[in-house]
Amino acid sequence: MKISSPAFDDGEYMPEKYGYTEENVNPPLRVENVPEGAESLVLVMDDPDAMEPAGKIWEHWTVWNIPSRTSRIPEDWSSENAVEGTTDFRDTGYGGPNPPDGTHTYRFQVYAINKELDLGEECGKEEVISAIEGHILEEALLEGKFDPL
């Protein structure tokens, strides 16, 4: 399985418009080679570089019950057939990069799982990762850098 974006290459800088203080819309994503037997996809975007300024890995976007046949997530996506959880911005949906101390690297992780999750939007990454344990068929990672300065 593979996750990529037409807006930036893996390990490269994300365009400014995806930032929290800019347009705050999610970048377009592509998911390829989802394994057979997958019932749904889970997408997590977080910032491991936030550990220093925030004291934790900052949660920017968690989405689950994405239909397994999904190959494209468009820019500024409205997840009608999926559930968007609560982020560390204390809101549901996408919360773009907003590093307070220079360049951070953001992870977009997609998981193909063999079930759908019965979780409400008040849940976040921790609950979702716990719920998919033992149900992950395959996972993929895309990283993008962001520096608003």
C-alpha positions as CSV (number, residue, x, y, z in Angstrom):
1,M,0.0,0.0,0.0
2,K,1.2,3.5,-0.7
3,I,0.1,7.1,0.3
4,S,1.2,10.1,-1.7
5,S,0.2,13.6,-2.5
6,P,0.2,15.5,-5.8
7,A,0.8,18.7,-3.8
8,F,4.2,17.7,-2.4
9,D,6.7,14.8,-2.5
10,D,7.5,12.6,0.4
11,G,9.9,14.4,2.8
12,E,9.5,17.7,1.0
13,Y,7.8,21.0,2.0
14,M,4.0,21.2,2.0
15,P,2.5,24.3,0.3
16,E,1.6,27.1,2.8
17,K,-2.1,27.1,2.1
18,Y,-2.4,23.8,4.1
19,G,-1.3,25.6,7.2
20,Y,-3.6,26.3,10.2
21,T,-3.3,30.1,9.8
22,E,-3.5,30.0,6.0
23,E,-6.4,28.3,4.2
24,N,-6.3,25.4,6.6
25,V,-7.5,22.8,4.1
26,N,-6.2,19.3,3.8
27,P,-3.8,18.5,1.0
28,P,-5.0,16.1,-1.7
29,L,-3.9,12.5,-1.0
30,R,-3.7,9.3,-3.1
31,V,-4.0,5.8,-1.6
32,E,-2.8,2.9,-3.8
33,N,-2.7,-0.8,-3.6
34,V,-5.1,-1.3,-0.7
35,P,-4.9,-5.0,0.2
36,E,-7.7,-7.4,-0.4
37,G,-9.8,-8.0,2.7
38,A,-9.7,-4.3,3.8
39,E,-13.1,-3.1,5.0
40,S,-12.0,0.4,5.7
41,L,-9.1,2.9,5.9
42,V,-7.9,5.0,8.8
43,L,-5.9,8.2,8.2
44,V,-3.9,10.0,10.9
45,M,-1.9,13.2,10.5
46,D,0.3,14.2,13.4
47,D,3.4,16.2,14.3
48,P,6.1,14.3,16.2
49,D,8.3,17.4,16.3
50,A,5.8,19.0,18.6
51,M,7.2,17.0,21.5
52,E,9.6,19.8,22.4
53,P,7.3,22.8,22.4
54,A,4.0,21.1,23.3
55,G,5.2,18.1,25.3
56,K,3.5,15.6,23.1
57,I,3.0,14.4,19.5
58,W,0.4,16.9,18.2
59,E,-2.7,15.4,16.6
60,H,-3.8,17.3,13.5
61,W,-6.3,15.0,11.8
62,T,-7.8,11.5,12.4
63,V,-10.3,10.0,10.1
64,W,-11.8,6.5,10.1
65,N,-14.3,4.3,8.3
66,I,-13.0,5.7,5.0
67,P,-14.3,3.2,2.4
68,S,-11.6,0.8,1.4
69,R,-12.1,1.5,-2.3
70,T,-11.1,5.2,-1.8
71,S,-8.1,6.0,-3.9
72,R,-8.2,9.8,-3.7
73,I,-8.9,12.2,-0.9
74,P,-9.4,15.7,-2.6
75,E,-8.1,19.0,-1.2
76,D,-10.5,20.4,1.4
77,W,-12.2,17.0,1.6
78,S,-15.7,16.7,3.1
79,S,-15.8,13.2,4.7
80,E,-19.4,12.3,4.1
81,N,-18.8,8.5,4.3
82,A,-16.2,8.6,7.1
83,V,-15.8,10.0,10.6
84,E,-13.4,12.8,11.5
85,G,-12.3,12.8,15.1
86,T,-11.3,15.4,17.6
87,T,-7.8,17.0,17.2
88,D,-5.5,18.7,19.7
89,F,-7.0,22.0,18.4
90,R,-10.1,20.7,20.3
91,D,-12.1,20.6,17.0
92,T,-13.1,17.9,14.6
93,G,-11.7,17.6,11.1
94,Y,-8.4,18.8,9.7
95,G,-6.2,21.2,11.6
96,G,-3.3,22.2,9.5
97,P,0.4,22.6,10.4
98,N,1.2,25.5,12.8
99,P,4.7,24.9,14.2
100,P,5.7,27.5,16.8
101,D,9.4,27.0,16.5
102,G,10.6,26.5,12.9
103,T,10.3,23.6,10.5
104,H,8.4,20.5,11.6
105,T,7.8,17.2,9.8
106,Y,4.2,16.0,9.6
107,R,3.2,12.3,9.2
108,F,0.2,11.2,7.2
109,Q,-0.3,7.5,8.1
110,V,-2.9,5.4,6.4
111,Y,-4.0,2.0,7.8
112,A,-6.0,-0.6,5.9
113,I,-8.1,-2.5,8.4
114,N,-10.4,-5.5,8.3
115,K,-13.4,-3.8,10.0
116,E,-15.2,-0.6,10.5
117,L,-14.9,1.3,13.8
118,D,-17.9,2.1,16.1
119,L,-16.4,5.3,17.5
120,G,-17.9,8.8,17.8
121,E,-16.3,12.0,16.6
122,E,-15.3,12.9,20.2
123,C,-12.6,10.2,19.9
124,G,-9.1,11.0,18.7
125,K,-5.9,9.3,17.6
126,E,-5.3,7.4,20.8
127,E,-8.7,5.7,20.9
128,V,-8.6,5.0,17.1
129,I,-5.1,3.4,17.3
130,S,-6.2,1.3,20.2
131,A,-9.3,0.2,18.4
132,I,-7.4,-0.9,15.2
133,E,-4.9,-3.0,17.1
134,G,-5.0,-6.5,15.8
135,H,-7.0,-5.4,12.7
136,I,-4.3,-3.7,10.6
137,L,-3.7,-5.4,7.3
138,E,-1.2,-2.9,5.9
139,E,0.0,0.6,6.6
140,A,1.8,3.4,4.7
141,L,3.4,6.7,5.5
142,L,3.8,10.1,3.8
143,E,5.8,12.9,5.4
144,G,5.7,16.6,4.6
145,K,7.7,19.5,6.1
146,F,6.1,22.8,7.0
147,D,7.7,26.1,8.1
148,P,5.4,29.1,8.3
149,L,8.3,31.6,8.7
